[in-house]
Amino acid sequence: MDGNSMAIFLLLGSFGPLILLRVPIAYAVEAASALCCMYLKLPLTTVCQMMVKGVNSFSLMAVPFFITMGVLMGSGGISEKLIGLANALVGWMRGGMAMVNIVASYFFGGISGSAAADTASLGTILIPMMVDQGYDADFSTAVTITSSCEGLLVPPSHNMIIYATTAGSISVGSLFLAGYIPGAVLALSLMIGSYIIACKRNYPKGDRFDIRVFFRELGRSVWALAAVLIVVVGVVAGVFTATESAAIAVVYSMFVSVFIYKGLDLKGVWNALGEALDTLAIVLILIATSNVFGYLLTFLRVPNLAAGVITSITDNPIILVLMINGILLILGCLMDMAPIILIATPILLPLAQSIGIDPVQFGIIIVLNCGIGLLTPPGFCSQSRLTRGILLLYYFIDGNDHKMRRFERDLNCWPQEKYIRGFDWRIIDGKENYD
């Protein structure tokens, strides 16, 4: 084994076990990169320099603004407005609350651009509401977490900003526009599947469609939906850059949340900024460390080697696209979205371009695959355990005694005092013999 192959083995071979040992991804990436640099006798100052270079980008300044915008909107009472609009639009159908969940996620994704913010803001309202109306707990949870992937495709999405920065020479406005139709197709697919399940399980319908109710709810939500126009239209029309539009959107979302919807006061704004800072710290350290990893991949010519290995298997473009999707899905099961984009883009983008895939199209492919990977639990957690855990958390936050008693009756959980004493995974597993 020559020196170059040994360096690649150290880089990838040390990174994989660290991930399996549940070491935080940022530290795993940094440790693997430092080990590889020491083997190559590169100065460790290179690691520091590449970390700083990774976050020293004007385009990346849009990321903290979009994250802050999503947190402010999510905490400012916008969720109820969007749920009301979605209910007026599709709530009349069979399984109406599932349709409301999916459409509301599409609307909310256009404001937050985050699957986690979507699930946290809408899930706490819609999951208990769906269970109360007779929907199965596992179905309610599954609809919520799968529909949250729409937020990754519908602009503004800070993951698209990260991809555009990593790929280079890609218009952020083109990426934003390219996400609308795939996001709508994903929403429509989820609605069709939910409708079929709703008919089989005889889930209830909502109220009949009323055009007056629809326009009333649209009027209540127009202030929130206008944030999307500020970002997307401003960027596409060339009025301002993505970073400038994100900064304007933060000021606008703060104004709407505090003075129009009145869902936040000054203390709430401060708490929202602290939450955005926590999220931003995670994202930026991932970007910084992944930039070192990407530099070493390029230095060791790993993209060329990977392309040669994959194309040696087949030269059929369709099979190559399926293989790329499979690789991204597997990575999505093991890693967070930001490091996948930062690490996989330099390797897979040249291969995708060689078979005629446009970089903008590949950006949508990688974001969607990573979003599907978010749905797969690390550690092979069962769906039953995941559902019970999420519902227990939502009900405990809600503090509704009736809902908690119904929850324990429907899912055969332990009495309410068990929840008060602490969160015990054995209770969630439903092991009734636990004493």
DOMIMI-729309 format. One record per residue (C-alpha): residue number from 1; residue in one letter; x, y, z. Coordinates in Angstrom, 3 decimals, always signed. Example, Ala and Ser with C-alpha at 12.3 -4.5 7.8 and 13.67 -1.06 7.14 Angstrom:
REM DOMIMI-729309
1:a:+12.300:-4.500:+7.800
2:s:+13.670:-1.060:+7.140
//
This chain:
REM DOMIMI-729309
1:m:+0.000:+0.000:+0.000
2:d:+1.543:+3.306:-1.090
3:g:+1.556:+6.469:+0.981
4:n:-1.454:+8.016:-0.753
5:s:-3.597:+4.917:-0.223
6:m:-2.531:+4.702:+3.416
7:a:-3.510:+8.339:+3.950
8:i:-6.937:+7.702:+2.435
9:f:-7.318:+4.635:+4.631
10:l:-6.430:+6.646:+7.754
11:l:-8.800:+9.468:+6.803
12:l:-11.824:+7.300:+6.050
13:g:-10.912:+4.365:+8.281
14:s:-10.680:+6.505:+11.408
15:f:-13.764:+8.566:+10.557
16:g:-16.078:+5.535:+10.204
17:p:-15.406:+3.937:+13.614
18:l:-15.692:+7.290:+15.365
19:i:-19.158:+7.744:+13.853
20:l:-20.165:+4.239:+14.934
21:l:-18.926:+5.041:+18.453
22:r:-21.334:+8.011:+18.497
23:v:-18.582:+10.617:+18.652
24:p:-20.067:+13.985:+17.621
25:i:-19.630:+14.344:+13.883
26:a:-17.693:+17.602:+14.073
27:y:-15.126:+16.034:+16.412
28:a:-14.984:+12.826:+14.361
29:v:-14.279:+14.786:+11.179
30:e:-11.654:+16.926:+12.897
31:a:-9.896:+13.964:+14.539
32:a:-9.752:+12.003:+11.275
33:s:-8.440:+15.053:+9.427
34:a:-5.765:+15.763:+12.053
35:l:-4.614:+12.127:+11.994
36:c:-4.338:+12.208:+8.212
37:c:-2.415:+15.506:+8.295
38:m:+0.081:+14.071:+10.781
39:y:+0.643:+11.041:+8.561
40:l:+1.158:+13.260:+5.506
41:k:+3.511:+15.450:+7.624
42:l:+1.417:+18.497:+6.898
43:p:+1.621:+21.219:+9.564
44:l:-1.348:+21.154:+11.929
45:t:-1.701:+24.869:+11.312
46:t:-3.194:+23.747:+7.982
47:v:-6.149:+22.358:+9.919
48:c:-6.746:+25.694:+11.647
49:q:-6.327:+27.653:+8.428
50:m:-8.798:+25.482:+6.525
51:m:-11.333:+25.682:+9.356
52:v:-11.208:+29.468:+9.283
53:k:-11.367:+29.471:+5.490
54:g:-14.432:+27.232:+5.616
55:v:-16.525:+29.780:+7.499
56:n:-14.881:+32.909:+6.050
57:s:-17.373:+33.266:+3.221
58:f:-19.773:+36.094:+2.419
59:s:-22.316:+33.646:+1.012
60:l:-22.377:+31.685:+4.271
61:m:-23.447:+34.812:+6.128
62:a:-26.943:+34.050:+4.850
63:v:-27.045:+30.866:+6.947
64:p:-27.276:+32.505:+10.407
65:f:-29.858:+34.973:+9.111
66:f:-32.086:+32.245:+7.660
67:i:-31.781:+30.208:+10.860
68:t:-32.712:+33.250:+12.946
69:m:-35.634:+34.038:+10.666
70:g:-36.985:+30.503:+11.026
71:v:-36.691:+30.528:+14.819
72:l:-38.384:+33.927:+15.133
73:m:-41.250:+32.925:+12.864
74:g:-41.629:+29.555:+14.535
75:s:-41.797:+31.127:+17.996
76:g:-43.969:+34.063:+16.994
77:g:-47.361:+32.407:+16.591
78:i:-47.123:+31.689:+12.896
79:s:-47.815:+27.949:+13.261
80:e:-51.471:+28.443:+14.196
81:k:-52.011:+30.794:+11.258
82:l:-50.556:+28.364:+8.727
83:i:-52.477:+25.430:+10.191
84:g:-55.688:+27.458:+9.891
85:l:-54.926:+28.275:+6.256
86:a:-54.092:+24.645:+5.435
87:n:-57.249:+23.455:+7.206
88:a:-59.398:+25.847:+5.174
89:l:-57.724:+24.612:+1.992
90:v:-57.626:+20.812:+2.369
91:g:-59.240:+19.980:+5.716
92:w:-62.503:+18.915:+4.042
93:m:-60.932:+15.781:+2.534
94:r:-60.957:+12.273:+3.981
95:g:-58.089:+12.212:+6.479
96:g:-58.237:+15.990:+6.476
97:m:-55.880:+16.516:+9.421
98:a:-53.152:+14.520:+7.662
99:m:-53.620:+16.735:+4.589
100:v:-53.497:+19.810:+6.814
101:n:-50.247:+18.536:+8.322
102:i:-48.642:+18.082:+4.909
103:v:-49.802:+21.396:+3.418
104:a:-48.916:+23.332:+6.577
105:s:-45.417:+21.836:+6.398
106:y:-45.113:+23.093:+2.824
107:f:-46.114:+26.588:+3.895
108:f:-43.939:+26.560:+6.992
109:g:-40.967:+25.189:+5.061
110:g:-41.122:+28.269:+2.863
111:i:-40.543:+30.354:+5.969
112:s:-38.214:+28.339:+8.181
113:g:-36.354:+26.240:+5.585
114:s:-35.690:+23.666:+8.292
115:a:-37.141:+20.203:+8.850
116:a:-36.381:+20.337:+12.567
117:a:-38.135:+23.696:+13.003
118:d:-41.083:+22.368:+11.020
119:t:-41.468:+19.301:+13.230
120:a:-40.975:+21.212:+16.468
121:s:-43.422:+24.004:+15.625
122:l:-46.191:+22.061:+13.891
123:g:-45.794:+18.690:+15.564
124:t:-46.559:+19.930:+19.068
125:i:-49.914:+21.187:+17.794
126:l:-50.945:+18.699:+15.124
127:i:-49.905:+15.332:+16.577
128:p:-52.025:+15.590:+19.763
129:m:-54.855:+17.096:+17.691
130:m:-54.774:+14.193:+15.231
131:v:-54.723:+11.564:+17.985
132:d:-57.689:+13.253:+19.707
133:q:-59.664:+13.071:+16.461
134:g:-59.122:+9.325:+16.123
135:y:-55.956:+9.072:+14.044
136:d:-53.492:+6.356:+14.994
137:a:-50.477:+7.577:+16.929
138:d:-47.907:+6.029:+14.603
139:f:-49.618:+7.461:+11.518
140:s:-49.800:+10.957:+13.053
141:t:-46.111:+10.908:+13.924
142:a:-45.063:+9.476:+10.563
143:v:-46.989:+12.127:+8.617
144:t:-45.426:+14.900:+10.685
145:i:-41.814:+13.834:+10.329
146:t:-42.026:+12.855:+6.657
147:s:-43.780:+16.077:+5.623
148:s:-41.065:+18.076:+7.398
149:c:-38.712:+17.153:+4.528
150:e:-40.652:+19.603:+2.354
151:g:-39.025:+22.394:+4.340
152:l:-35.620:+21.369:+3.008
153:l:-36.712:+21.820:-0.606
154:v:-38.973:+24.853:-0.367
155:p:-36.899:+28.057:-0.206
156:p:-35.398:+29.630:+1.736
157:s:-33.277:+26.660:+2.795
158:h:-29.936:+27.272:+4.470
159:n:-28.809:+23.824:+3.299
160:m:-29.072:+25.073:-0.281
161:i:-26.822:+27.978:+0.684
162:i:-24.271:+25.508:+2.047
163:y:-24.466:+23.452:-1.150
164:a:-24.102:+26.517:-3.387
165:t:-21.032:+27.614:-1.414
166:t:-19.466:+24.152:-1.552
167:a:-20.140:+23.547:-5.253
168:g:-19.156:+27.059:-6.305
169:s:-20.428:+29.107:-9.256
170:i:-24.061:+28.118:-8.629
171:s:-26.831:+30.704:-8.442
172:v:-28.658:+30.664:-5.111
173:g:-31.728:+32.055:-6.867
174:s:-31.727:+29.121:-9.301
175:l:-31.522:+26.681:-6.401
176:f:-34.409:+28.427:-4.657
177:l:-36.632:+28.249:-7.735
178:a:-35.632:+24.637:-8.415
179:g:-36.940:+23.530:-5.019
180:y:-40.584:+24.523:-5.447
181:i:-41.746:+21.829:-7.879
182:p:-39.924:+18.898:-6.171
183:g:-41.323:+20.114:-2.848
184:a:-44.832:+20.236:-4.315
185:v:-44.432:+16.776:-5.866
186:l:-43.266:+15.414:-2.512
187:a:-46.263:+16.996:-0.781
188:l:-48.658:+15.609:-3.396
189:s:-47.145:+12.116:-3.068
190:l:-47.550:+12.221:+0.706
191:m:-51.144:+13.410:+0.344
192:i:-52.005:+10.556:-2.034
193:g:-50.491:+7.995:+0.303
194:s:-52.206:+9.543:+3.319
195:y:-55.552:+9.597:+1.507
196:i:-55.308:+5.885:+0.684
197:i:-54.481:+5.028:+4.302
198:a:-57.239:+7.356:+5.553
199:c:-59.824:+5.580:+3.387
200:k:-58.681:+2.152:+4.577
201:r:-58.736:+3.171:+8.247
202:n:-61.840:+5.350:+7.894
203:y:-60.247:+8.471:+9.321
204:p:-62.640:+11.445:+9.728
205:k:-63.271:+14.326:+7.356
206:g:-63.182:+17.978:+8.312
207:d:-65.700:+20.736:+7.687
208:r:-66.894:+21.443:+4.166
209:f:-64.836:+23.801:+2.056
210:d:-65.908:+27.423:+2.485
211:i:-64.370:+30.056:+0.246
212:r:-65.063:+32.770:+2.812
213:v:-63.174:+30.871:+5.509
214:f:-60.294:+30.315:+3.108
215:f:-59.895:+34.018:+2.313
216:r:-60.217:+34.879:+5.986
217:e:-57.401:+32.510:+6.898
218:l:-55.369:+33.713:+3.928
219:g:-55.685:+37.256:+5.234
220:r:-54.425:+36.156:+8.644
221:s:-51.437:+34.345:+7.112
222:v:-50.461:+36.871:+4.460
223:w:-47.938:+38.600:+6.734
224:a:-46.077:+35.332:+7.251
225:l:-46.210:+34.268:+3.600
226:a:-44.889:+37.669:+2.538
227:a:-41.528:+36.730:+4.059
228:v:-41.076:+34.210:+1.246
229:l:-41.661:+36.921:-1.352
230:i:-39.028:+39.115:+0.250
231:v:-36.412:+36.376:+0.070
232:v:-37.169:+34.529:-3.160
233:v:-38.417:+37.350:-5.358
234:g:-35.690:+39.684:-4.120
235:v:-32.929:+37.188:-4.912
236:v:-34.332:+35.988:-8.245
237:a:-35.061:+39.510:-9.447
238:g:-31.551:+40.603:-8.523
239:v:-32.730:+43.282:-6.093
240:f:-30.354:+41.982:-3.419
241:t:-28.132:+39.005:-2.678
242:a:-29.140:+35.974:-0.631
243:t:-27.295:+37.359:+2.397
244:e:-28.974:+40.757:+2.112
245:s:-32.398:+39.193:+1.629
246:a:-31.871:+36.984:+4.694
247:a:-30.915:+39.999:+6.819
248:i:-34.007:+41.911:+5.662
249:a:-36.157:+38.855:+6.344
250:v:-34.873:+38.679:+9.947
251:v:-35.930:+42.270:+10.597
252:y:-39.283:+41.645:+8.919
253:s:-39.953:+38.414:+10.840
254:m:-39.131:+40.116:+14.140
255:f:-41.534:+42.962:+13.309
256:v:-44.330:+40.553:+12.334
257:s:-43.830:+38.273:+15.347
258:v:-43.706:+41.109:+17.900
259:f:-46.063:+43.779:+16.576
260:i:-48.552:+42.035:+14.251
261:y:-49.006:+38.453:+15.518
262:k:-47.830:+39.484:+19.006
263:g:-46.505:+36.011:+19.695
264:l:-43.206:+37.321:+21.068
265:d:-42.217:+39.941:+23.591
266:l:-38.698:+41.237:+24.188
267:k:-37.880:+38.281:+26.433
268:g:-39.231:+35.913:+23.789
269:v:-37.056:+37.552:+21.135
270:w:-34.017:+37.140:+23.367
271:n:-34.809:+33.454:+23.933
272:a:-35.371:+32.951:+20.202
273:l:-31.998:+34.528:+19.431
274:g:-30.372:+32.217:+21.976
275:e:-32.007:+29.204:+20.313
276:a:-30.822:+30.385:+16.905
277:l:-27.305:+30.808:+18.300
278:d:-27.294:+27.228:+19.599
279:t:-28.302:+25.918:+16.172
280:l:-25.831:+28.170:+14.403
281:a:-22.944:+26.995:+16.584
282:i:-23.627:+23.401:+15.556
283:v:-23.868:+24.279:+11.865
284:l:-20.747:+26.441:+11.749
285:i:-18.463:+23.983:+13.519
286:l:-19.650:+21.303:+11.094
287:i:-18.901:+23.592:+8.161
288:a:-15.463:+24.475:+9.540
289:t:-14.330:+20.908:+10.244
290:s:-15.859:+19.496:+7.065
291:n:-13.887:+22.011:+5.026
292:v:-10.653:+20.445:+6.338
293:f:-11.973:+16.990:+5.460
294:g:-12.940:+18.158:+1.968
295:y:-9.521:+19.739:+1.452
296:l:-7.811:+16.449:+2.274
297:l:-10.149:+14.531:-0.029
298:t:-9.197:+16.853:-2.869
299:f:-5.494:+16.749:-1.918
300:l:-5.559:+12.947:-2.044
301:r:-7.574:+12.955:-5.313
302:v:-10.358:+10.909:-3.745
303:p:-13.065:+12.338:-6.083
304:n:-11.179:+11.036:-9.130
305:l:-10.646:+7.652:-7.494
306:a:-14.289:+7.384:-6.460
307:a:-15.485:+8.331:-9.939
308:g:-13.188:+5.701:-11.447
309:v:-14.442:+2.996:-9.102
310:i:-18.111:+3.790:-9.707
311:t:-17.796:+4.112:-13.488
312:s:-15.845:+0.832:-13.607
313:i:-18.979:-0.906:-12.332
314:t:-21.254:+0.521:-15.031
315:d:-21.434:+3.359:-17.505
316:n:-25.235:+3.375:-17.670
317:p:-26.366:+6.872:-16.585
318:i:-29.573:+5.587:-14.975
319:i:-27.741:+3.024:-12.862
320:l:-25.135:+5.633:-11.921
321:v:-27.873:+8.003:-10.737
322:l:-29.414:+5.196:-8.677
323:m:-26.017:+4.434:-7.168
324:i:-25.491:+8.092:-6.278
325:n:-28.903:+8.196:-4.632
326:g:-28.114:+5.006:-2.720
327:i:-24.823:+6.421:-1.448
328:l:-26.523:+9.603:-0.283
329:l:-29.318:+7.673:+1.429
330:i:-26.810:+5.523:+3.329
331:l:-24.829:+8.595:+4.381
332:g:-28.061:+10.258:+5.460
333:c:-28.714:+7.369:+7.842
334:l:-25.398:+7.965:+9.597
335:m:-24.595:+11.679:+9.409
336:d:-26.176:+15.098:+9.610
337:m:-27.077:+16.993:+6.484
338:a:-24.441:+19.745:+6.564
339:p:-21.368:+17.464:+6.692
340:i:-22.839:+15.215:+3.982
341:i:-23.259:+18.201:+1.674
342:l:-19.777:+19.498:+2.452
343:i:-18.029:+16.136:+2.100
344:a:-20.030:+14.372:-0.623
345:t:-20.449:+17.316:-3.005
346:p:-16.771:+17.527:-4.105
347:i:-16.774:+13.751:-4.663
348:l:-20.128:+13.132:-6.356
349:l:-20.776:+16.404:-8.205
350:p:-18.078:+15.832:-10.883
351:l:-19.456:+12.328:-11.436
352:a:-23.003:+13.669:-11.710
353:q:-21.915:+16.328:-14.199
354:s:-20.119:+13.718:-16.297
355:i:-23.445:+11.943:-16.935
356:g:-25.297:+15.153:-17.775
357:i:-26.825:+16.159:-14.422
358:d:-26.975:+19.904:-13.925
359:p:-25.367:+21.156:-10.673
360:v:-28.660:+22.777:-9.657
361:q:-30.506:+19.492:-10.190
362:f:-27.847:+17.635:-8.223
363:g:-28.310:+20.112:-5.373
364:i:-31.984:+19.154:-5.148
365:i:-31.047:+15.455:-5.312
366:i:-28.561:+15.671:-2.472
367:v:-30.844:+17.780:-0.260
368:l:-33.819:+15.442:-0.765
369:n:-31.772:+12.303:-0.121
370:c:-30.294:+13.796:+3.026
371:g:-33.802:+14.769:+4.124
372:i:-34.973:+11.169:+3.720
373:g:-31.933:+10.123:+5.734
374:l:-33.094:+12.376:+8.568
375:l:-36.147:+10.137:+8.966
376:t:-34.063:+7.059:+9.687
377:p:-33.285:+6.803:+13.406
378:p:-29.661:+6.240:+14.435
379:g:-29.175:+3.063:+16.390
380:f:-32.042:+1.229:+14.652
381:c:-34.714:+2.518:+17.035
382:s:-38.092:+0.897:+16.409
383:q:-40.938:+2.965:+14.997
384:s:-43.098:+2.045:+17.997
385:r:-40.506:+3.333:+20.426
386:l:-39.974:+6.513:+18.404
387:t:-43.722:+7.179:+18.200
388:r:-44.308:+6.612:+21.878
389:g:-41.368:+8.809:+22.824
390:i:-42.436:+11.726:+20.647
391:l:-46.067:+11.568:+21.744
392:l:-45.101:+11.315:+25.393
393:l:-42.926:+14.403:+25.016
394:y:-45.677:+16.398:+23.299
395:y:-48.305:+15.406:+25.843
396:f:-45.998:+16.132:+28.747
397:i:-45.277:+19.596:+27.331
398:d:-48.981:+20.178:+26.725
399:g:-49.768:+19.274:+30.332
400:n:-53.269:+18.056:+29.486
401:d:-54.348:+15.443:+32.019
402:h:-57.117:+14.053:+29.776
403:k:-54.771:+13.603:+26.824
404:m:-52.152:+11.879:+28.963
405:r:-54.713:+9.462:+30.406
406:r:-56.033:+8.661:+26.930
407:f:-52.476:+8.221:+25.724
408:e:-51.672:+5.732:+28.509
409:r:-54.891:+3.838:+27.787
410:d:-54.386:+3.649:+24.024
411:l:-50.711:+2.680:+24.116
412:n:-50.801:+0.558:+27.306
413:c:-48.311:+2.783:+29.081
414:w:-47.842:+3.169:+32.814
415:p:-49.840:+5.566:+35.022
416:q:-49.330:+9.296:+34.989
417:e:-47.099:+9.420:+38.064
418:k:-44.546:+7.406:+36.094
419:y:-44.190:+10.311:+33.674
420:i:-43.768:+12.762:+36.514
421:r:-41.027:+10.753:+38.199
422:g:-38.929:+10.691:+35.072
423:f:-38.501:+9.698:+31.468
424:d:-37.868:+5.967:+31.347
425:w:-37.283:+4.252:+27.992
426:r:-38.533:+0.956:+29.424
427:i:-41.937:+2.579:+29.887
428:i:-41.932:+3.765:+26.277
429:d:-41.049:+0.268:+25.092
430:g:-44.370:-0.801:+26.589
431:k:-42.963:-3.540:+28.794
432:e:-45.867:-3.954:+31.171
433:n:-43.972:-6.353:+33.452
434:y:-41.518:-3.627:+34.387
435:d:-41.588:-2.965:+38.117
//
